[in-house]
Amino acid sequence: MQRVILIGFMGCGKSILGKKVAKQLNIPFIDSDTEIERLHNLSVGEIFGKFGESGFREMEADLVKSLGDKDDFVLATGGGMPCFNRNMELLSELGTTYYLDRSAKELANRLKNTKTQRPLLAGFNDNELIEFIEVKLKERNEFYKQSQVILNREDQTPEDIILLYRLLQPHQRS
């Protein structure tokens, strides 16, 4: 059973990196936000608008619980997923968790240039965005740093993640 779980702030590269890791391991890739959108036939923005953040967080928790039935996957979590409803504990029980650590300034640069709409970031100017990310990182690092593996920027490659995964799972043959 191969379960790789990528955790980190929005815009850190979980989905892009996760797709590459899944392809190299030849296992399914799951983006939690995309999966929630598919299951509920609504965009994340629509879910926030209709059910609020608490409703969205419940949907994330339900998704985490449902993954216990799957054998092999790479999961890219939403940025807040590990911080609510005991999800970090559940994710660590589910598979090997990797925190993709990035600075607030780098995250702000990546997020302001993204084409993806992010409900929590609507209306921020550059300075407000950096300040918001710094505050959120301080809140969320308590959860993110519970990951089994913490990767600095230079170690966030598919090859490093797969190597570390295999070292942490010596009984796995893939």
N, C-alpha and C positions, 0 to 999 in steps of 0.2 A: 504494500500500500504506500503510495507516494502522495503526500499532502504538503504543499509548499504554500505558506500564507504570507503575503506581503502587506506590511502595515506602514503607515506614515501619513503625513499631512497631505491634503489635497495638492496636486500638482507636483509631487515629488518623483513621479515616474512609475508608480506601481503597475499601471495597466500596460504601458509599453514594455517594461521589463518583464512583467508576468507573461505576456504573450510570447516573448522570446524564450523564456525558461520552459514554458509549456511545450513549445515547438521542439526544443532540443530534447526534452524528456519524453516527447510523444504522448502527452496526456492532455486532457481538456483544460482550457483556461476559463475561469469564471471571474467576471468583473461584478462585484456585488451590486453596484448601482444599476448597471445594465440589466442584471438578473431581476432586481426588484422592479425596474421599469417594465420588463417583459411579463413578470408574474401579475402585475397590477394594471397593466395596459395604460400606464400614465408615466409622464416624465418625472424626474426627481423634482423639478420645479413645480409641477402640477400637484405632486404628492405633498410637498411642503405647503402649497397654497390651500389644499383641500383638508389635509389632516394635521398640519403643523409639524414642527420638528419632532415632537414626541411620537406622533403617529409613524413618521418615517423611521425613527429609532426602533420602534416595535417591529416594523417590517424587517429591519436589519437583523434583529434578534431572532425572528422566526427563520430567516434565511440561514443564519449560523447553525441553528438547531437542525435544520433540514439536511445539512451537509454531512451529518454523521452517517448517512446511508451510502455515501459515495466513496469509492475506493481511491481513486487517483484524480488529482486536480491541482492546479495552481490557482489560488484565490487572491485577487487584488481587492482589498477592503476599501470601503469609503473612509475618508480621513477621520471621521468621528466615531466610526463603528466600534473600535476597541474601548472607547471611553464610556459606554452606556450598557446597562442591563447585564453586567457580568460578562460581556462579550470577550474581553481580553482573556479571562480565565477559560472560557469555552473555546476560543480560538487556539489557545496553547494546548488544550486537551485534544483538539481536533488534528493538529499537525505541527510542523515546525514553523515558528513565527520569525519573520525577519523585519526589523525596523529599518526603513530607508531614511536615514538621518540627513537632513539638509538644513542650511541656515535660513533664517527668516528672509533675509535679503534675496537670496537665490530663489526661494519659493515665490516671493513677490514678483520677481522678474519673470519667472516661468508662468505664473498665473495671469499676469496682465497681458501676456502675449498669446494666451490660449484662446481657442475658438469656442471652447466648451462653456456653457452658461453655468455659473455656480451661484445658487441662491444665497448663500451666506456672504457673498462678496459684492453684492449689487451696490453700486453707488460710491465705492471707496475711491479716493484719489491715491496717488502713489505712496505718499507718506502715511495716510490712514491705513492703507493696505499693509504696509510693513508693520505698523504698530499693532494692527489687529492680529496679524500672524504671530508676532512676538508674544502677545497675551495668550493666544490660543495654544501656542507651543508650550508655554509654561504650564498651562492647565493640562494639556494632553500628554506631556512627556512622562508624567507619573504612570500613565498606562502604556505608552509606546515603549518605554524602557523596560517593561516586563517581558518584552520579546526575548526569545531564546537566543537570537543573534541580532546584534546591532551593527549595521553596516554604514561606515562613513562613505562619503561620495565616491571616492576612488575605488571602493570595493563593491560598488553596485553594478556588477556585470552579471550576465547570465552564467558565465563560466564560474565565477566565484560563488554564486548562490548554489549551483549544482554541486560543486566540489565540497562546499561546507555541508550541504544536505547529505551527501554520501558519507562524509566523515562522521556526521552525527547519527547516521542510520546504517551502521556497518553490516547489519543483517539483510539490507536491501540489495537486490541484484537487479540492475536495469541497464 
